[in-house]
């Protein structure tokens, strides 16, 4: 299990567009990926789950990955959030 | 035969079958099922069909609107691939033997109430997206056809409670004969777009979606503001004739394409187009606009979740500037706030938004936001003939502050080696009585004026133009408004700067001789009005028009003014 902590940097937070990008990236990995924030937990491969966390700018979150490619998954997702979802 | 009354948002006459759009979700009745497998595959098929439909809308949005809009529909499509939505529904079908409709509605309602309860405005309004998506799947399950405005196969008059700007933009003008809506005003986006597409439209038709049934024959009279439902044959015949006359008149106006807009005694008046996006340029070209007199940039900020980046703005401005080549393009900086709410900017709700924190006031208080737009504009100036227009100016200080920012940004670009035009005129909107009255003081500091009439009338007459009980007072024929405009034009002439007018008034035929006489140098309007106005310009003498101004400004009320002006031009 790999746990990474990261903060949302882009202005609008995890709106439909960035949430869609995040889900697309997460879905490329075999690992189970969960996002935890504010006591809530969501499957990172579910756009509705990710959006229902209501993450806005400066929200902190934990990415928990578990599976054979958990390290790569964590690195990719953290990088994506840090570069404000610019692909 | 029955008549319903509304407000004319776009003129013309049309008739055809009614297509009543209802946005309500279909009613779902509970039912237990026996064949679980069959129910699951019925559900899977409905989801696939709905996804295919959304993909089509996404592609059309990419072609007609922008990649940004397309991305939003892509997110909608992804929601229908969401494991939590799809497998949870299948699980509910299997475990509780629910029919697919009930199971799916249960699961989506859970998400909808989660979104509704959220603090952030943006996330709260995502409940609507989810309702839209779930409605689409439910309609598929029940075999109800979803009406897509962009894929109509038979021409129809659309009847709806209200239409969103993106719905109207997706409309195929070949298939839509007219709009009838219950809500919306003359200056709503539906109205503006309908005029641009030259589709007759009536708004404010109370109870239209209840009184009018799918398939009813309608006559839409854009002169009287009436919808005739199921007309008799003699009535239809009258309207057929009227439509022929209008079509012939429009065809006759085509002869003015390519002609100069000058008066009989040689005074030029530049006739320009108002646009909202680069997509509107095709209308400007079609009607032979001599430039873009008003590019309303706030549409770049609306209907989305995040701020457009400097680069995204730059691309948009550059597209418009290079398409217009050497012709002038007046780009107005963001006129947000007021009635144009942008959720993600977090502008607090106000008691009086029209008197509040909007346009240049917001921009100067949020310099990062303003600098990004101005920098994008300066960078784009290299590709065409850019004029920058500042909205909602109240005093000289706002002008000086903005000019200082522009100067600073120019130095920044120079240091970075980024090219921009050597001369970029900066003008202001005259739409607040204070700036109209101080126009002599403002004129030496700016390169041009542009009079925004919709707001100017609203503020001079203290009348909310969207409130139907007082909107009769919102008239360009009010002599108080005309005196103020004449004064602004005079002050511009003394300072030797050009004065333009944008807004509905600039495209209103009876007023054209008067505006010429006042000394307006440019008129910017809905592109569809340009050729009719050019005809009037070419039939007017400047010296006579000046005398007309003197006569009109002596009159005591709007009725007298209107009567005098309308007696002088042929009305269509």
Interface residues (C-beta under 8 A of the other chain):
Chain A: X10 X11 X12 X13 X15 X16 X17 X19 X20 X23 X24 X43 X45 X46 X47 X48 X49 X51 X52 X54 X56
Chain B: X68 X71 X72 X74 X75 X76 X78 X79 X82 X83 X84 X85 X111 X114 X115 X118 X119 X120 X122 X123 X126 X129 X130 X305 X306 X307 X344
